[in-house]
């Protein structure tokens, strides 16, 4: 199937959920910690992130981008990376990813590439995804009525943004009441939160308020679901807990990010609701050579016009490239097997690749 293989290698990508890369990696310990999503502490002295699926994937696929042979040893890889320096490493990986548009969650703080730097380094277009919890903290610090301040700041910040994002999964999880709160409840909750300092929003009333204000914008609303660091209760990040919210979400696109190990549940929701979309970003990187499995499971039920590509790259610039490399390998293998079994035509496989790689994202985010 040379036509499918060639197309997968060259197809342009829209990375619809990504973060900035570290401007300074600093040392090998920090780099290896950046290859571990779940552990919020430094890795144990006996451990190495190179001895994981993602570590092996870095050696297999990232080493050649730095001019090394596939499967270069970790010491050799780190020495070459250090020799090139962070700026050159970032340029090599971002340009090699084949991404035309990066939709960047700007909810992280200092020390990472901002929108302008991402654009210059990659040569691609950049759009912003605004994090709702950051808007809430700004509103808590503002004078006057909290709800009015939230709406004003949200409107101003999203005027040129492509979408919004919630990390509700990290701030109490999905189970429980997700209906829209009353104005009085919002006023009382805001007063309590401001009195407590107005940092790290965990008040469920205010979290719910932010979600419905985001829905009214009509721009895609992203949710972290499933796999993340251990501050997120994995059971409570199952997207099935969003069912009642989705029933009241109207036509605003709701994007279920990452999904692992709930990719089948997410695929069901994408089939059940016209406005629900899914991806396997973050998960693909960490599953490494096993990532074709999640790609196959994600498209078992999810309509092909509801699946998007993302890397969720953050920290080491390798992750912005590796997500793309592993997705290309995985989608090519999964669809190639269907074509080889005469279940799909090669023409249909190429069309689905285009939908997931960029077509769906361009439609739902209104990209040119």
C-alpha positions, 0 to 999 in steps of 0.5 A: 500500500505505497499510496497510503504509506506515503500519504501518512508520512507527509500528511500535514497535522493540526495539533489541537492540544499542545503546550509550550516546550521548556526553554531550558531543560537544565539537566538530565534529571529534569529531562527524564522527569519530563518523560514521566507524566504521572509522578509529581516527584523526582524519579527514584534514584534507581529508576530511569525514564529511558527504561519505559515505553516513551524512553525507548520511543525517544531513542528509536524515533528522536535520536535520528532527528538529532543525527544519531542512529536509531536506538542510541544509548541514553548517555549518547543521546543526552550528550548529543542533546546537550551539545546542540542546546535547547534552542536547536533541539526545539527547532529540529523537533518542531519543524520535523513534526509536520504540524501546520497549526499548534493550538496551545493551552497557555495555562502553564506559567513561566519557563516555557515557549510562548505563542510567538516563540512556538510560531517562530521555532516551528514555522507554523501557525499558532492559536491559543486555548484559554484555560478557564481556571486561570480566568477564574483566578484573574476574576478573583483578583479583580475588583467588583462582582466576580461573575461580571469580572469572569465574563469580561476577562473571558470575553477579552482573552478569547476574542482571538483564541480558538477555544477554552479548556477545563482541568476539572478532572484535577479540581475535584473530578467529574462525578457530582453536580454539573448543572449551572449554579444560580447567581446567588450561589456564584456570589456566595462561593466567590466571596468565600474563595476570595476570602481564602485567597483566591488561588487554585480554584477547587470550589465546585460552584465556581468551576461549574459556573466557568463551564457554562460561561465557556459553553455560551462562547460557542468555541470548542471546550476541551476537557482533560480526561483520563490519564494524567499525573497522580494529583488527578483521581483516575476514577473520577476522570472517566468521561462517562461521568460527564454524561449529564453535562453533555446532555445540557451542552447544546451545540458547543463542541466538547473535546475529550482529551487523552482518554486513556484508559477510557478511550472506548468510553470516550468513543461511545460519547463521541457516537452518542453526542453530535458535539463530542470529539475525542483524541489520544494525545499524551497517551500515544507518547507514553504508550510508545510502541504500543500506541497503535492499540489506543488508536485502533480502540479509539476508532472502534466506535467514535465516528471518524469525523469526531476524532482529532490529532494532538500530541499534548507535548509539554516540557521536552521538545521531543514530545512535540515531535514524538506524538506526531511520529508515533501517530503516523506510525500507528494510524498507518499500521492500523488502517493498513491492516484494514486495507490488507484484509479487504475491509477498507479501500486504500482510498477510504483509508487516506480520506480518514487519515486526512480527517483525523490529521487536520480536516476535523480540527480545521472544521471544528476550530474554524481554521483556514 
